Amino acid sequence: QVQLVESGGGLGQPGGSLRLSCAASGSIFSLNAMGWYRQAPGKQRELVAAITSGGSTNYADSVKGRFTISRDNAKNTVYLQMNSLKPEDTAVYYCNAEAKLKEGWFYRYLEVWGQGTLVIVSS
């Protein structure tokens, strides 16, 4: 019903930049919070950054001042601008969103995950 499709991953240089995008599609009434998570090899998935529908943001301490999350509500898209990349940013990055769906007279909420996009930071 609802899909999240990420793009923009790949190889980045230490100190360089990459920009991730995540577009939501399907029978969406609205999107509440959206976020980016990452999972490095052998580690648990962790929150990188999140943004509410009103634009309030939250970041992991490890990316504060380097990464910026933003969203375009008209396009149902969330972005992650990653600057000053470090090798420890290497991970699979996953997009996450809470979608509000309208079904007849009712609404329900659905948490959706993207398929992930690989980011490798290496010289």
Order of alpha helices (4+ residues) and beta strands (2+ residues): beta-beta-beta-beta-beta-beta-beta-beta-beta-beta-beta
